[in-house]
Amino acid sequence: KKSTKIFILAALSIGLMYICFGFTTTSIALVIFGTIHIISKSIHEESYAIMLHNASKKTDVNKNIGLSLTFMNIGWMIGPLLTAFILYKADFSIAFFIAALSIILGAYIAYSLRIHEKLVIKKKLDKNIKKNFIDFFKHKELRKGYIMSTVEHMWWTIVYIYLPLSLIPRGIQSQDIALILAFIVIPLVLFDYPMSMISR
């Protein structure tokens, strides 16, 4: 239940940061809002993972993760396409406002469906933070998962931040860059779910 509430609060925080991005005019403010956004996004993803695990049968975890990743990747494909369309008609501030509205609407839907009242906690968590931290780094599989997750986030940081920054000086329009980012995730949309089924 707490994970769902954290999920909703993190979504609201992300939405607020998108609104801030739309009005940001200084690099310092951008760094501050960007840092808060990254923290909120991490909390949002982790709480979602806990919710998904609690909502899944043990035999369906991989299947549900695959489905979830597929739909997320579809979102990552549709998002840049919509951004490209918006940028042809308006500016970045409108794009950020629509993104904020979308995620806040999603948080409202999650709350209105009372998901936090329906999830069943399958395992009681140890509240000893120090012990959990030490155990995490002692566990080989958890360390491996953490490293893989870190590498993945580094890769997408390069794709979604540094790739556009390297293309803009070459004269490529923002709308065209958004289209490039949309097409990049097509392989993930096609193969995430089949690969999750193979790993069952």
Secondary structure, DSSP 8 states (H G I E B T S, - for coil): -HHHHHHHHHHHHHHHHHHHHHH--SHHHHHHHHHHHHHHHHHHHHHHHHHHHHHS-GGGHHHHHHHHHHHHHHHHHHHHHHHHHHHHHS-HHHHHHHHHHHHHHHHHHHHHTTHHHH----S-----HHHHHHHHHH-HHHHHHHHHHHHHHHHHHIIIIIHHHHHGGGT--HHHHHHHHHHHTHHHHHHHHHHHHHT-
